């Protein structure tokens, strides 16, 4: 059974940093691209970033480009999202996603002064 | 960026009756490999989204047969043949043909 166990969310002031983690199990992690998707309070879904199976290719939404970094450790079956220069508009639930077919439980990120 | 537009934004439906949701993309979703990467997801309040349909019309594992996806190019439809109480929530279309991947704004299904 595919499991995506997320951690690392929390409360941070504008300009601060957070790192999200997603521990994967139940499938061959190193063989699959992964993504992060977020959902602001009361809003729809927004794709944030994606990374290829090997980690050599990454893509980002314009809204986070230059501030967020997606990376992975295939030896530890873990996906990461490093979020720097956080803004109030980054406040959202962040989901770790395997090929849009499996979603983590979500982790809350709140950015406020 | 491909813009996904869904309609209606709200769909009140009687139990046992059909429901239909529309999704239009600002450009063709046909990929260079010949596939069209248009998916439908369902989200209940307080839960992560769940994949229903991928590549226009393929039901994901465990999805009931009452969910039917169709369309081509830029126009796509999700139909529920007979709405059940568990179908309430928001339905999103999503394209993964081209980066950045994009979602429609969602259609909220509620029971009359």
HADDOCK unambig.tbl for C-alpha pairs under 7 A between the chains (distance, minus, plus):
assign (segid A and resid 44 and name CA) (segid B and resid 105 and name CA) 5.79 0.50 0.50
assign (segid A and resid 44 and name CA) (segid B and resid 106 and name CA) 6.63 0.50 0.50
assign (segid A and resid 45 and name CA) (segid B and resid 103 and name CA) 6.47 0.50 0.50
assign (segid A and resid 46 and name CA) (segid B and resid 102 and name CA) 6.97 0.50 0.50
assign (segid A and resid 46 and name CA) (segid B and resid 103 and name CA) 6.67 0.50 0.50
assign (segid A and resid 47 and name CA) (segid B and resid 101 and name CA) 6.10 0.50 0.50
assign (segid A and resid 47 and name CA) (segid B and resid 102 and name CA) 6.28 0.50 0.50
assign (segid A and resid 60 and name CA) (segid B and resid 100 and name CA) 6.81 0.50 0.50
assign (segid A and resid 61 and name CA) (segid B and resid 100 and name CA) 5.87 0.50 0.50
assign (segid A and resid 100 and name CA) (segid B and resid 51 and name CA) 6.69 0.50 0.50
assign (segid A and resid 101 and name CA) (segid B and resid 51 and name CA) 5.38 0.50 0.50
assign (segid A and resid 103 and name CA) (segid B and resid 48 and name CA) 6.53 0.50 0.50
assign (segid A and resid 105 and name CA) (segid B and resid 48 and name CA) 6.27 0.50 0.50
assign (segid A and resid 106 and name CA) (segid B and resid 48 and name CA) 6.96 0.50 0.50
